Structures are given as C-alpha cells and as structure tokens.
Amino acid sequence: MTSAAPQDLVVTQATLADWPVISEWAAAEGWNPGLSDGPAFFAQDPEGFFLGRIDGEPVSAISVVRHGSDYAFLGCYLVRPDLRGHGHGLMTWKTALAHAGNRTVGLDGVVAQQDNYRQSGFALAYRTIRFTGTAPEAAMPAGVRAAGPDDLAAVTAYDGLCFPADRPRFLAEWLTGPGHRAVVRHDGDRLTGYGVIRPGRDTLRVGPLFADTPDDARALFAALTADVAGREVAIDVPEPNTAGVALAEEAGFTPSFETARMYTGPVRAHARERVFGVTTLELG
C-alpha cells in the first residue's frame, strides 16, 4: 500500500471478529496481550473498539471502553508501522475519543507517547511498572481457593472498591475465560482479595491482584503461581504501591516495561492501596 492521506482513512467500530488484527499489532509492539482477552474486552463495551481502514485494509486501531456513566479507558492505540507519520493515528484518536462523551478518560501511556497525551489533556497520576520473572516454587497457601460461580457477586463488589467504576459484564468473562484462573481469599465470610492469571503471548500475566493487605496479596500471588512454577510471569504494579513493588521483587521479578497512568479529570474514589497488580493496560 502506498502512503495515503488522512482523508482516505475511514474509521469505524471494530467487532470481536477484528480483535485478532488488533491483538497481533499489540503483540508486535511488545504489549504481550492475553490469548483470550477479546471476549471480556468486548463484553464490557461492544462499541468501544475502532479500526481505521484505507481501501478496506486495516491501518490503525484504538479502544475507548466505557465503564459506566462517568469513566472510560483508552487503549490499543496502534498504527501500522509502515504507515506512521501520515496523520492516521490522530484521526483515529479523534474519532474514537468522542465515544467517551463527557466521561473522564484514563489510559496507560508508553513513555514515547506521554508528552503527546499531555497535550491532549491527560495528566499523570502515577507510573506502572511491569515486573517479569520466573514463577517461584510455592504451595497453595491456606485461606485461598479457586473462585467459582458463587463468588461472582462478592468479587464484583470487591472489584468496585478497587477500580474507578463497576464492571460486572467484564468480570463475568474475565474470571472464566479460556486459560484464565481466578482465586479468592477470605477471612471468615469476608473476601479479602482476589486475583487472576492468564496466558499471554510471551509470558503468563497476573491481573488483577487486588487485596486488603500485603499478606493477602502475597498469599494470592503464591496461589496464582503455584501451578506454573518455572514459567515466565509478568505483573503490572502501580509504583505508589510500595508493598506491591516489594512483593514482585521478593519473588525475584525485575522491571521490564513501564507506562504512566494518566487521566483527563477526576475519577471515582477507590482503594488504590489494594491494587497490587493492574487488571490490564488496555482496559485499566
């Protein structure tokens, strides 16, 4: 394909059938998407994914996924490498961002794009560090068990304490997706945290890892990695959660990637100290 001007670009909503294209581009950029992320992503907002095409051929992508009436999250911002620098990304961005309406928009921006995001009205909240390493040998700790269908309501309520919006449709798919394994920890009848591990392109991915205390997080992390000892695992930890950083370092994991969580405005109060691992960099 020869270079084409932005006016030749047609941006339309993508469907789940288009997800393999977006996922392949993301993998080529080193984002290591999960192998079965698509159904959960589209369950949250089927209208929140966009592709730019020239003569019917995909050249750009973005997602602006709505989480309720006040919050949206931008991700999957991609332009085919051979067609960068022609304005296709900006046109795709502007078209898709309208989907957020008046909602505050969040994103996890790679270092190279953070100045551009600031110019678009996004302000830095904190850095997120991806830690990668070999899963250590661990036994299933006491008080942790596999999550089941009866846990969905409690997990959804707990997730709402740790995330700026409620996302029941997403969680119903995320907890049970192909290859996903979810665990919960209780103190008596009270849920004190949950976590999910799933297969990615390059490594297994832990996310989310939400917990009341560092001890809860440590137990959940051990449970998630107990069955995959010796395999490569990655977890995205908000840098302000020093206990989360310490947990990753104790496991022998080292920093391999970083992003910046940025927002266009205020978000719903949530327990950031319980976020030991971000769910995904694509949907927050």
Rosetta blueprint (number, residue, H / E / L):
1 M L
2 T L
3 S L
4 A L
5 A L
6 P H
7 Q H
8 D H
9 L L
10 V E
11 V E
12 T E
13 Q E
14 A L
15 T L
16 L H
17 A H
18 D H
19 W H
20 P H
21 V H
22 I H
23 S H
24 E H
25 W H
26 A H
27 A H
28 A H
29 E L
30 G L
31 W L
32 N L
33 P L
34 G E
35 L L
36 S L
37 D L
38 G H
39 P H
40 A H
41 F H
42 F H
43 A H
44 Q H
45 D L
46 P L
47 E L
48 G L
49 F E
50 F E
51 L E
52 G E
53 R E
54 I E
55 D L
56 G L
57 E E
58 P E
59 V E
60 S E
61 A E
62 I E
63 S E
64 V E
65 V E
66 R E
67 H E
68 G L
69 S L
70 D L
71 Y E
72 A E
73 F E
74 L E
75 G E
76 C E
77 Y E
78 L E
79 V E
80 R L
81 P H
82 D H
83 L H
84 R L
85 G L
86 H L
87 G L
88 H H
89 G H
90 L H
91 M H
92 T H
93 W H
94 K H
95 T H
96 A H
97 L H
98 A H
99 H H
100 A H
101 G L
102 N L
103 R L
104 T E
105 V E
106 G E
107 L E
108 D E
109 G E
110 V E
111 V H
112 A H
113 Q H
114 Q H
115 D H
116 N H
117 Y H
118 R H
119 Q H
120 S L
121 G L
122 F L
123 A E
124 L E
125 A E
126 Y E
127 R E
128 T E
129 I E
130 R E
131 F E
132 T E
133 G E
134 T E
135 A L
136 P L
137 E L
138 A L
139 A L
140 M L
141 P L
142 A L
143 G L
144 V E
145 R E
146 A E
147 A L
148 G L
149 P H
150 D H
151 D H
152 L H
153 A H
154 A H
155 V H
156 T H
157 A H
158 Y H
159 D H
160 G H
161 L H
162 C H
163 F L
164 P L
165 A L
166 D L
167 R L
168 P H
169 R H
170 F H
171 L H
172 A H
173 E H
174 W H
175 L L
176 T L
177 G L
178 P L
179 G L
180 H L
181 R E
182 A E
183 V E
184 V E
185 R E
186 H E
187 D E
188 G L
189 D L
190 R E
191 L E
192 T E
193 G E
194 Y E
195 G E
196 V E
197 I E
198 R E
199 P E
200 G E
201 R L
202 D L
203 T L
204 L E
205 R E
206 V E
207 G E
208 P E
209 L E
210 F E
211 A E
212 D L
213 T L
214 P H
215 D H
216 D H
217 A H
218 R H
219 A H
220 L H
221 F H
222 A H
223 A H
224 L H
225 T H
226 A H
227 D H
228 V H
229 A L
230 G L
231 R L
232 E E
233 V E
234 A E
235 I E
236 D E
237 V E
238 P E
239 E L
240 P L
241 N L
242 T H
243 A H
244 G H
245 V H
246 A H
247 L H
248 A H
249 E H
250 E H
251 A L
252 G L
253 F L
254 T E
255 P E
256 S E
257 F E
258 E E
259 T E
260 A E
261 R E
262 M E
263 Y E
264 T L
265 G L
266 P L
267 V L
268 R L
269 A L
270 H L
271 A L
272 R H
273 E H
274 R H
275 V E
276 F E
277 G E
278 V L
279 T L
280 T L
281 L L
282 E L
283 L L
284 G L
